[in-house]
Amino acid sequence: MILFTASLISGCASEIWHMQEIAADKAPVAPAPGKAAVVFLRPSGDGSAQQSFVFEVKDNRSLLVGLLAAKTKVAYQVEPGKRLFMLDRMEFMTADLLPNRTYYVLLAPRTENFLRGGLHFVLEPVRGKEMDSSEFKSSLADCRWVEKTDASENWYRNIAAYHESQRAKYYADWVTKPEPEKPYLLQGDGR
């Protein structure tokens, strides 16, 4: 318990599960022609003992984007248009993406109901104007790049059936939320 508490307080980076760390020049931040890129980053050291699992929901199934430890980031290339992303704790975010642009999404820690469920993360779109802030630039620089591997996909295959049942359940709740309560990545948020 002491080590866990120390790691929470220190805000240090944590071990990467089923992903591979890569050099910054290998990360696909710039979208391929006609595509959009979405960078998910978890700059907080909070909850360093846990991983955050990011998915795209497409054709009524979850596609693994990546597993993010504290202080990591992953770039995801996707066709432009309307997209739905999700975190493992069944947090959802809609995106409307333009081609040839890069978008950013923070995995932000929340402590609501800490005694009932502990720390959890939510998807927080980074607005275009926020990308110029020193806080965002610092967060981006502090995170290590990671990418999926065969181990990532193998890990997900082992939990896919359970995960899909949970996604269906929580998505039904999410769609009934008022629109202002739903995170939304806007076309103009990309650069």
C-alpha positions as CSV (number, residue, x, y, z in Angstrom):
1,M,0.0,0.0,0.0
2,I,2.9,2.4,0.8
3,L,4.4,1.9,-2.7
4,F,1.0,2.4,-4.4
5,T,0.5,5.6,-2.4
6,A,4.0,6.8,-3.2
7,S,3.5,6.3,-6.9
8,L,0.2,8.2,-6.8
9,I,1.9,11.1,-5.0
10,S,5.0,11.2,-7.1
11,G,3.1,11.5,-10.4
12,C,5.7,9.3,-12.1
13,A,5.3,7.4,-15.4
14,S,4.2,3.9,-15.0
15,E,4.9,0.6,-16.7
16,I,3.6,0.2,-20.2
17,W,1.3,-2.9,-20.7
18,H,1.0,-4.7,-24.1
19,M,2.2,-1.6,-26.0
20,Q,5.6,-0.6,-27.4
21,E,7.4,2.6,-26.7
22,I,8.6,4.3,-29.9
23,A,10.7,7.3,-30.8
24,A,8.9,10.6,-31.5
25,D,10.0,10.6,-35.1
26,K,8.2,7.2,-35.6
27,A,4.8,8.4,-34.2
28,P,2.2,9.0,-37.0
29,V,1.1,12.4,-35.7
30,A,0.8,13.9,-39.2
31,P,-2.2,12.2,-40.9
32,A,-1.6,10.2,-44.1
33,P,-3.1,12.0,-47.1
34,G,-6.9,12.1,-46.8
35,K,-6.9,10.7,-43.3
36,A,-7.2,12.4,-39.9
37,A,-5.0,11.7,-36.9
38,V,-6.2,11.7,-33.3
39,V,-3.6,11.8,-30.5
40,F,-4.8,10.5,-27.1
41,L,-2.5,11.5,-24.2
42,R,-2.6,10.8,-20.6
43,P,-0.3,13.4,-19.1
44,S,-1.3,13.0,-15.5
45,G,0.7,10.8,-13.2
46,D,-2.4,10.1,-11.1
47,G,-3.4,6.5,-11.0
48,S,0.0,5.4,-12.2
49,A,-0.7,1.8,-11.2
50,Q,-3.6,1.5,-13.7
51,Q,-3.9,1.6,-17.5
52,S,-6.5,3.3,-19.6
53,F,-7.9,1.5,-22.6
54,V,-9.0,3.6,-25.6
55,F,-11.3,2.3,-28.3
56,E,-13.0,3.4,-31.5
57,V,-16.6,2.1,-31.8
58,K,-17.2,1.2,-35.4
59,D,-19.8,-1.0,-37.0
60,N,-21.1,-1.9,-33.5
61,R,-17.8,-3.2,-32.3
62,S,-14.8,-1.9,-30.4
63,L,-11.5,-1.4,-32.1
64,L,-8.5,-1.0,-29.8
65,V,-6.7,2.3,-30.3
66,G,-4.3,1.7,-27.4
67,L,-3.5,1.1,-23.8
68,L,-2.2,4.2,-22.1
69,A,-0.2,4.3,-18.9
70,A,0.6,7.5,-17.0
71,K,2.6,9.9,-19.1
72,T,2.1,8.2,-22.5
73,K,0.4,9.1,-25.8
74,V,-0.7,7.2,-28.9
75,A,-1.5,8.5,-32.4
76,Y,-4.4,6.9,-34.3
77,Q,-5.0,7.3,-38.0
78,V,-8.6,7.2,-39.1
79,E,-10.9,8.1,-42.0
80,P,-12.4,11.6,-41.6
81,G,-16.0,12.1,-40.6
82,K,-18.1,11.2,-37.6
83,R,-16.4,8.9,-35.1
84,L,-17.2,7.5,-31.6
85,F,-14.4,6.9,-29.1
86,M,-14.6,5.2,-25.8
87,L,-12.5,4.5,-22.6
88,D,-12.5,1.3,-20.7
89,R,-14.7,2.8,-17.9
90,M,-17.3,3.3,-20.6
91,E,-16.8,7.0,-21.1
92,F,-17.7,8.0,-24.7
93,M,-16.8,10.9,-26.9
94,T,-18.1,11.8,-30.4
95,A,-15.7,13.3,-33.0
96,D,-16.3,15.0,-36.3
97,L,-13.0,14.9,-38.1
98,L,-11.7,16.7,-41.2
99,P,-9.1,15.1,-43.5
100,N,-5.4,16.1,-43.2
101,R,-5.8,17.4,-39.7
102,T,-4.5,16.3,-36.3
103,Y,-6.7,16.3,-33.2
104,Y,-5.8,15.9,-29.5
105,V,-7.7,14.3,-26.6
106,L,-6.7,14.3,-23.0
107,L,-7.4,11.4,-20.7
108,A,-8.2,13.5,-17.7
109,P,-8.4,12.0,-14.1
110,R,-11.6,12.4,-12.1
111,T,-12.1,11.4,-8.5
112,E,-15.9,11.6,-8.2
113,N,-17.1,8.7,-6.1
114,F,-13.5,7.9,-5.1
115,L,-14.6,5.6,-2.3
116,R,-17.0,3.7,-4.6
117,G,-14.8,3.3,-7.7
118,G,-11.5,5.0,-7.2
119,L,-9.9,7.2,-9.7
120,H,-11.2,7.1,-13.3
121,F,-10.4,9.0,-16.5
122,V,-12.6,10.8,-19.0
123,L,-12.1,11.9,-22.6
124,E,-11.5,15.6,-22.7
125,P,-11.2,17.2,-26.2
126,V,-8.4,19.7,-26.7
127,R,-9.8,22.8,-28.4
128,G,-7.8,24.3,-31.2
129,K,-6.9,27.5,-29.3
130,E,-5.8,25.4,-26.3
131,M,-3.0,23.8,-28.4
132,D,-1.0,27.0,-28.1
133,S,-1.0,27.0,-24.3
134,S,2.2,26.3,-22.4
135,E,0.3,23.8,-20.2
136,F,-0.8,21.7,-23.2
137,K,2.7,21.9,-24.9
138,S,4.2,20.8,-21.6
139,S,1.8,17.9,-21.2
140,L,2.5,16.8,-24.8
141,A,6.2,16.9,-24.3
142,D,6.1,15.0,-20.9
143,C,4.4,12.0,-22.5
144,R,6.2,9.1,-24.1
145,W,5.0,7.8,-27.5
146,V,3.6,4.2,-27.6
147,E,2.1,2.1,-30.3
148,K,0.0,-1.1,-30.5
149,T,1.7,-4.5,-31.0
150,D,0.4,-8.0,-31.5
151,A,0.5,-8.3,-27.7
152,S,-2.1,-5.5,-27.6
153,E,-4.5,-7.2,-29.9
154,N,-4.0,-10.6,-28.2
155,W,-4.7,-9.0,-24.8
156,Y,-7.9,-7.4,-26.1
157,R,-9.1,-10.7,-27.7
158,N,-9.0,-12.3,-24.2
159,I,-11.5,-9.7,-22.8
160,A,-13.5,-8.7,-25.9
161,A,-16.7,-10.6,-25.2
162,Y,-17.0,-9.2,-21.7
163,H,-16.0,-5.7,-22.9
164,E,-18.5,-5.7,-25.7
165,S,-21.4,-6.6,-23.3
166,Q,-20.4,-3.7,-21.0
167,R,-20.1,-1.3,-24.0
168,A,-23.6,-2.1,-25.2
169,K,-25.0,-1.6,-21.7
170,Y,-23.3,1.7,-21.0
171,Y,-23.7,3.2,-24.4
172,A,-27.5,2.9,-24.0
173,D,-27.1,5.1,-20.9
174,W,-24.8,7.5,-22.6
175,V,-27.1,8.3,-25.5
176,T,-29.8,9.5,-23.1
177,K,-27.5,12.1,-21.6
178,P,-28.2,15.7,-22.5
179,E,-25.9,16.8,-25.4
180,P,-24.1,19.5,-23.3
181,E,-22.9,16.7,-21.0
182,K,-21.3,14.7,-23.8
183,P,-17.7,15.4,-24.9
184,Y,-17.4,16.3,-28.6
185,L,-14.3,16.8,-30.7
186,L,-15.2,19.5,-33.3
187,Q,-14.0,19.8,-36.9
188,G,-12.3,23.1,-36.0
189,D,-10.3,21.6,-33.2
190,G,-7.8,20.0,-35.6
191,R,-4.7,21.5,-37.1
